[in-house]
């Protein structure tokens, strides 16, 4: 995992622990990166099997 992937993953995990789903705006604010960078990183984490999205519940599965 790259440093940025680890950062995004940790933000999602931490917010998940408090019962929240981070929005794209949350991730942009916390990482100070562009939408393109965040989308590519989340896509990469999904491809690696680190993250999964549950459509029924609308939550990240970690």
SERO-4910 file (N, C-alpha, C, O; in steps of 0.05 Angstrom, whole numbers):
BEGIN
 pado doro    nc1    nc2    nc3   cac1   cac2   cac3    cc1    cc2    cc3    oc1    oc2    oc3
  Unk    A     17    -23      0      0      0      0     18     25      0     38     26     14
  Unk    A     10     44    -16     25     69    -16     17     86      8     -2     79     22
  Unk    A     32    107     14     26    124     37     -2    136     34    -17    137     53
  Unk    A     -8    145     10    -34    158      6    -57    137      9    -78    143     20
  Unk    A    -53    113     -2    -73     92      1    -77     86     31   -100     83     40
  Unk    A    -55     85     46    -57     79     75    -72    102     89    -88     96    107
  Unk    A    -67    126     81    -80    149     93   -111    148     88   -127    152    107
  Unk    A   -118    144     63   -147    143     56   -160    119     71   -182    122     81
  Unk    A   -147     96     71   -157     73     84   -162     79    114   -182     72    125
  Unk    A   -142     91    127   -144     97    155   -166    117    161   -180    115    182
  Unk    A   -170    136    144   -193    155    147   -219    141    146   -237    145    163
  Unk    A   -222    123    126   -247    108    123   -251     90    148   -274     88    158
  Unk    A   -230     76    157   -233     59    180   -241     74    205   -259     67    219
  Unk    A   -227     97    210   -233    113    234   -261    123    234   -275    122    254
  Unk    A   -270    133    211   -298    144    210   -318    121    212   -339    124    224
  Unk    A   -311     97    201   -328     74    203   -332     66    232   -354     58    240
  Unk    A   -311     68    248   -312     61    276   -332     79    292   -344     70    312
  Unk    A   -336    103    282   -355    122    294   -382    121    281   -399    139    286
  Unk    A   -386    101    263   -412     98    251   -418    118    228   -441    123    221
  Unk    A   -397    129    216   -400    148    195   -387    137    169   -368    122    170
  Unk    A   -398    146    147   -386    140    121   -374    166    110   -388    186    108
  Unk    A   -348    166    104   -336    191     94   -346    197     66   -347    179     49
  Unk    A   -354    221     62   -362    230     35   -336    238     19   -315    240     31
  Unk    A   -340    242     -6   -317    251    -22   -307    278    -12   -283    282    -11
  Unk    A   -325    295     -4   -316    321      7   -301    318     33   -282    332     38
  Unk    A   -309    298     50   -294    293     75   -265    284     68   -246    294     79
  Unk    A   -263    266     48   -236    256     41   -220    278     28   -195    280     32
  Unk    A   -232    296     12   -218    318      0   -207    337     21   -185    346     20
  Unk    A   -224    342     41   -216    361     62   -194    349     80   -175    363     87
  Unk    A   -196    323     86   -177    311    104   -150    304     91   -130    303    104
  Unk    A   -150    299     64   -126    292     50   -113    315     35    -90    314     28
  Unk    A   -129    335     29   -121    358     13   -111    349    -15    -90    358    -25
  Unk    A   -126    330    -26   -119    319    -53   -143    324    -71   -165    331    -62
  Unk    A   -139    320    -97   -161    324   -116   -180    301   -116   -174    279   -107
  Unk    A   -203    305   -128   -223    284   -130   -213    261   -147   -218    238   -141
  Unk    A   -198    267   -168   -186    246   -185   -167    228   -170   -169    204   -172
  Unk    A   -150    240   -153   -131    225   -137   -146    207   -117   -138    183   -114
  Unk    A   -166    217   -105   -181    202    -85   -196    179    -98   -196    156    -88
  Unk    A   -209    185   -120   -224    163   -135   -205    141   -144   -212    118   -141
  Unk    A   -182    148   -154   -162    129   -164   -152    112   -140   -148     88   -143
  Unk    A   -148    124   -117   -138    110    -94   -159     91    -83   -153     68    -76
  Unk    A   -184    100    -81   -205     83    -71   -209     59    -90   -213     37    -81
  Unk    A   -208     65   -116   -210     43   -136   -188     23   -132   -193     -1   -134
  Unk    A   -164     33   -127   -141     15   -123   -145     -2    -98   -138    -26    -98
  Unk    A   -155     10    -77   -160     -5    -52   -181    -26    -56   -179    -48    -44
  Unk    A   -201    -20    -72   -222    -40    -78   -210    -63    -94   -216    -86    -89
  Unk    A   -194    -56   -114   -181    -77   -131   -163    -95   -115   -161   -119   -121
  Unk    A   -150    -84    -95   -132    -99    -78   -147   -116    -57   -135   -132    -44
  Unk    A   -173   -111    -54   -189   -125    -35   -188   -114     -7   -197   -127     12
  Unk    A   -177    -90     -4   -176    -77     23   -202    -66     31   -209    -65     55
  Unk    A   -218    -56     12   -244    -44     17   -265    -57     -1   -260    -66    -23
  Unk    A   -290    -58     10   -313    -67     -6   -336    -49      2   -338    -40     24
  Unk    A   -353    -43    -18   -376    -26    -14   -401    -44    -12   -406    -60    -30
  Unk    A   -417    -41      8   -442    -56     11   -464    -38      1   -472    -18     14
  Unk    A   -476    -45    -22   -496    -29    -35   -522    -29    -18   -536     -9    -17
  Unk    A   -529    -51     -6   -554    -53      9   -554    -34     33   -574    -20     37
  Unk    A   -532    -34     47   -530    -17     71   -519     11     65   -521     29     82
  Unk    A   -506     13     42   -493     39     36   -469     45     53   -465     68     61
  Unk    A   -454     24     60   -431     27     79   -407     12     68   -409     -6     52
  Unk    A   -383     21     77   -358      7     71   -357    -18     88   -364    -18    111
  Unk    A   -347    -39     76   -341    -64     91   -311    -66     93   -297    -66     73
  Unk    A   -302    -67    118   -273    -66    123   -265    -93    134   -241    -97    140
***
